[in-house]
Amino acid sequence: MGGHDHQHDHQGHDGHGGHSHAVAADADRRWLLGALALIVVFMAGEVVVGYAAQSLALISDAAHMLTDAASIVLALIAMRLSARPARGGYTYGLKRAEILSAQANGVTLLVLSAWLGYESVQRLIHPPEVTGSLVLVTALVGIVVNIAAAWCMSRANRSSLNVEGAFQHVVTDLYAFIATAVAGAVMLTTGFVQADAIASLIVVVLMLKAGIGLVRDSGRIFLEAAPAGIDPDAVADQMVADPLVEEIHDLHIWEITSGQPALSAHILVTPGGDCHAVRRQLQRRLREEYRISHSTLQVDHVGEEETDGLLQITGPTAAEPWDHCADAHGPVHRSGPHEH
C-alpha cells in the first residue's frame, strides 16, 4: 500500500510498563542514601584529623569526600527530576537531568584534580611536618568506609551514567585512601614526608581519568552522538539488506539518556512493497539486534512524491535519483541489486 507510513515504536525496558522501573528507582535511592550517610559522617571526622596531622593527603581526601557527597545528592535530585512525566515543551520529560548530573560530577573531578595537583607540587618542594601515625590510622578507617559506600552504590543501577558518575567519585576516593595509607606507613617508618604529596599526586591522576571519562560520555549524549558500541553505518547496512528496502537516508541514532537509545530514519521501499510489513520487520530487528526500542520510521515507496496534498508517482530514472528529501542529513544508503 502506498503513501506515508509514520510509525512510532516504543516500549518499556521491562516490558511491563513503568512499575518495576519505579521499584528499581526507589531501591537505587535507598542504596545511594546509605552511601551518603557513611561518607558524610566519616568526612567530618577526617577534616578534624587532617588539620591536626597537617596532612594534605587527608585534607584532599576529605575534600574529595565532600564532592562524593555532593555527587550523590546531585544524583538523587537528578533521579527525582528524570522520573517526572513529559509535559509542555519538555517532550522527553527531564530525563537528561541525569546526564547534566554526570557531567557536573566529571567537571568537579577535573577542577579538584587541578587544585590538588598544584598543592601537591608545592608540598613536594616545601614539605611540611606530617604526623604519619594519624594519617595511617585515618586512611585505614577511610578504606573500610569507602569499601562499604562503594558496595552500597554498586547495588544501584550503574548502567545510568548519573549513578556511574557518583560511583566513580567514591571508587576514586577508595584508591586515594589506599595511597594515603601507604604514604602514612612510609612516613611513620622512614620519615620521608614527601610521601604525603606523592600520594596526593596519585589521587590526582585517578581523578583526572574518571573526570575525563564522565565529561566525554555525557558530552556524547548532549551532542547527539550514537551510543557507544552502535555504528550507524552498520545499522543502516543491516536495514538496507531487507529485500524490499531500496534506500535509507536521514538516519539518526542518539541517546535520550543513558541506556535509552533512539533512532529515526526515512526508508524507501521497492514499488508495490508492503510499507507496513517492512516497518514492522525493521523495528523488530532494531529491538532484537541493537536494543533500540524507541524508533520512528517514515516509510515511502520509491518514486512517490507529495505535491499539494496529492500523491504522484514519478518513477526514478538515471538522471532523476530517488532524492525524497531536499536536504538529507548524513550519508545515503542504497541497496545493491535484489532478487525478487
N, C-alpha and C positions, 0 to 999 in steps of 0.2 A: 504494500500500500504506500502511496506517495505522501508528499507533504512533510511538514516538520514534526519531529518526534522529540520534544523536550521532556526528558525524564530525569527525575532526581531520585537517587537511591541512597538511603541512609538507615542504618540500624545500630543499636547499641552494641558495644563490645561484648556485653554479657549475654546478648540475645534475648533478654527478658525485660528490657526497659531500664529504668534508672534506679530501681530499688536496691539491687546488690551493689551498684556503684555508690549509693548513699551510705550503705552499711560500711563499705570499704573506706570511704572518706572519713567516717566517724572513727573507725579503728586507727586510721593514719593520724588523726588529730590527737587521739589518746597517747599513741607512741611518741609523737613529737612533744607533747606537753610533759611526758615523763622525762625525756631527754633534756628539755628546757629547765626543769626543776633541778636536776642533777648539776647542770652546768652553772646556773646562777648561784647556787649555794657554795660550790667549790670556788668559783671565781672571786667571790667576796673575800674568802679566806686567803686566796693566793695573792691578792693585791697587798694585803697587810704584810704577809711574809716576804713578798718580793721587795718591798721598801725596806723592811728590817734587814734583809740579807744583802741589799744593794745589788740585786741580780737583775740584769737586763733580760736575761733569758726567761726568768719567771714573770717579770712585768710584761714582756712581749707575749708570753703565753696567756697571761690574764687579758691583755688587750685583744688577743685573738679569740679568747673565750667570750669576750663581750660581743665580738662580731658573730660568733657561733650563736649566742643567744638572740641577737638581732636577726640573724638569718632564719632562725626557727620561728620567731614572731612574725617575720615577713612572710614566711611560707604558710603559716596558719591563716594570716589575713588573706593572702592570695588564694588559698583553697576556698575560703568562705566566699570571696568575690567571684571566683570562677564557677561556683556552683549556682550562681543566680541565673534564672532563665533569660533567654534572649528577649529583648523588648526594645521598642523605639528604633533609634538609629543603630543600636548595637545588635546587628543581626546574628552575630555569633555569641552573643552574651559577653561576658568578661573573662572568657577562657584564657586570654593572653595575659591576664594579670599574673598568672604563674610564671610566664616567660619573663615578664618585667622583673619579678622577684628573683628569678635565677640570674638575670643579667646584673641586677643590683648586687647580688652576692658575689658574682665574679669581679665586678668593679671594686668592691670593698676589699677583696683579697689582693688585688693589684695595688691599690693605694696603700694598704697596710704594709705590703711587702716592700714598697719603695721607702717608706718611713723607717721600717725596721732594718732594711739594708744599710741605710745611711747611718743609723745609730750604731749598728754592729761594727761598721768600718771604723767609726770614731773610737769605739771601745777597744778595737784591736790596736789602734795607735796609742791610745792613752787608757790602759786597763785600770779600772778601779779595784779596790779590795772587795772580794765577794766571799760571803760565808758559805762554803761548799756544803757543809752538813745540812743547813736549812734548804738549800737548793735541791740536794739529793732526795731528802725525805718528802718535800712538797711535790717534786716531779714524780716520785713513785706513786704517791696518792693520786696525782693527776692522771697517771696512766690507767689506774683502776677506774676512776670516774669516767674518763673518755671512752674506755672499752665498754662500760655499761651504757653510756649515752649512744655510742655508735651502734651497739646491739639493738637498743630501742629503735633507732632510726632505720636500721636495716630491716626491721619488721614492717615498716611503712612501704608504700608503693614507690620504689626507686625508678620505675620507668618514667615517672613525672620528673621533668627537668628541674622543677621547683624543689621537690624533695631531694633530688640528687644534689642540687646546689647546697642546701643546708647540710646534707650528709658529708659532702666534700669538705666543708668547713670543719666539722667535728673530726673526721679522719686525719686531716692535716694537723689538727691540734694534737691528736694522739701521737703522731710521728714527732711533733715538736716536743712533747713531754719525754719521749724516749731519748731524743737528742739531749734534752736538758738534764735528764737523769745521768746520762753518760758524762756530760760536762761536769755535773756536781761530783761524781765519783773521781774524775780526773783531778779536779781542783782539790778535793779532800786528800787524795793520796800523793799528789805530786806538787801541788801549789801552783800549777800552771793556770793562772787566772784568765788568760785569753781563751780558754776552752769555753767560757760562757758566751763570748761574742761569736766564736766559731759555730756553736750550737744554734745561735740566732740566725746565722747566715744559711745554715742547712734548712731551717724553717722557712726562710725567705724563698729559697729555691722551690720548695714544695708548694708554697702559697702561690708563687708565680705560675707554676704548672697547672694547678687547679683553677686559678683565676682565668688564665688564658683559655682553658678548655670550656669553661662556663660562658665566657663572653663570646667565644667562637660559635658554640652550639646555639645560644639564644639569638645571636646575630643572624644565623642562617634562617631561623624561623621568621624573624622580623623582615628579612629581605626576601621572603617567599621562596627560598631555595627548596629544591626537592629534599625530602628526608634522607638522612644518611643511609646508605645501603640500597637506595632505589635510583636506578639510572633511567631517566625519562626516555632516552633513545631506545633502550632495551624494552621498556614498556610499550613504546609505540611499535616496535618491530613485532612484538607478540600480538598486539591488537590488529595490525595490518595483515598479519598472517591468516586471519579469518578469510575463507574463500569468497565471501560476499563483500568484504571491505576493499575499496579501491584506494582511498586516500584518508589520511588523518592530518589535521593541522589545528592550530590554536590549542595545542596540548599543554596544559599547566598542571603541575603536581606541587603541592605545598603542604605545610602542616598548620592546622588551626591552632593547636597547642601540642605539647609533646605527646606522642602516641596516638594522635588523631590526624592521619594523612588525608588529604582530599585531592580530587582530580576533576578537571573539566576538559572537554575536547569537542571538536567538530568532526564528525565522521561522515564520509561519503561512501555509500554502498552502490553496488552494481545495479543498473536499471532493472526493475522488476523484482529485486531482492526484498525480503521482509525486514523492514527497518526495525520493527519491534523485537523480532527474534534476535537480530544482530545485537541490539542494545542490551537485551537480557543476557545473552551469551557473554558479551564483553564485560558487563558488570559482575557476572558470576566469576569470571576469570580474575578480574581485579581483586575481588574479595579473597578468593582462594589462594592465588599465587603471590599477591603483594600486600594482603591485609588492608586494602583500600576499600572501605565500606561506604565512604562518603564520596560519591561520584555523580557528576552531572554531564550527560552526553547529549549533544544536539546531533541528530541523525537525519541525513537527507539522501536522496538518490542523486547519482551523478547526472548533471545536465539540467537539474531543476533550479529555476530561479524565480523569486517572487517579485512581481512588478505591480505596484498599486493594488496589492492585495490579491492579485490573480496569479495562479501558478502557471508558469510557462515551461515547456520542455524545449531546450535549446540544442542539446546534443553536443558533446565535445568534438573538436577537430584538432588537427595538429597545430593549427595557428591559434586555436582558442582553447587553452588548457582549462582544467577544472578549478578555477580560482573563485571559490564561493565567497571569500572574504576579501574586501578591498585592501585591508591592512592586516594580514595574518601575522600572528606573533610566533616567533620561533620557526624551526625547520618544518618543512612539509614532508610527510612520509607517504610514499606511494607504494602500492603492491607491485610485485612482478606479475607476469602472465599467469592467470589461474586457469585450471581445468574445471569446466562447469559441466 
